[in-house]
Amino acid sequence: MIKEEDTLKERVEASLEKLRPVLQADGGNVELVEVTPDGIVKVKLTGACYGCPMSQMTLKMGIGRMLKKRNSGSERYCRSIIS
C-alpha cells in the first residue's frame, strides 16, 4: 500500500509491483533503475519486453501512464534504459 510519507522511489517501486504480473504473463519484466531528484523515472525492460517492437508502447502507454496516475503526476518522464 502506498502511503503519503513514502519516498517517491518507494511509491514508484510499489506501483511497478502492481504492473509486474501483467508483464510476466507475457515473459517480460521491468526493473527500476533510478528515480532522479526531478522526478524522472528510469526503468529497464527485461525478458520478452527487451527488444520487443511494442516495448516503447508498453513503456509510454502502460508503465508511464500508470506511474503518473498512481503517483499524482510526480513523474514527468519514464525512460527505458537499454543495456
N, C-alpha and C positions, 0 to 999 in steps of 0.2 A: 504494500500500500504506500502511495506517495504522500508524504507529509510536507507541510509548508516549510518546516525547518531543515529539510533535506537539502544538500547542496545540489546545484544544477547537474553535476556529474552523476550523483546518486539517482536523481529523478530521471535522467536520460537512460541510465542503465536499467532502472525499473521498467521504463517504457519499452526498451528493447526486449526485455524478458517476456513481455506480453506478445511481442511480434515473432519471436524466435520459432515457436511451434509451427507457424504458417510456413516460414522459410524452410524449416527442417523437414516438413512433409514433402517438399519437392527436392530434398537433398542438399539444400543450401543452408547458409547461416550468416550472421552479421556479428562483427566484433567491434566494440567501442575502442577507438584508438586514442581519441583526445577530445576534450571539450575546452576550447580556448577561453580566456577571460572575457572576450567579447561575444561569447555565445555561439561560436562556430563549432559544429559537431562534425567530427571526422570519424568515419567508420570504414571497416574493411569487410567486403563481401567475400565469403569463402564457400567452398564446396561447389555445388552446381551453380550457385549465383556468380562465382568468379568466371568472367569471360562470357557469360550468357548475354545474348543480344538484347534481352529485355532488362538487364541489370540497371541501366540508367532510369528506366521507367519505375522499376521497383524502388530504387533509391529516392526518386523525386516524388512519385505519387503515393508510395506506400510508406516507407520509412520516414522521409522528410515531413510529409503531411501529418503522420501520426505523432511525431515528436513535437511539432508545433502545436497541435491540438491538445496534447496531454500536458504540455509544459507552458501553457499560457503564452505561446508565441515567443518564448525566450530565445529559441534558436533561429538565427537569421539564415543560416545556411546549413545544409547537410551535405558533406562531401565524401566521396568514396576515395579511399586510399588503395592504390594497387601496388602490390609488392611482388 
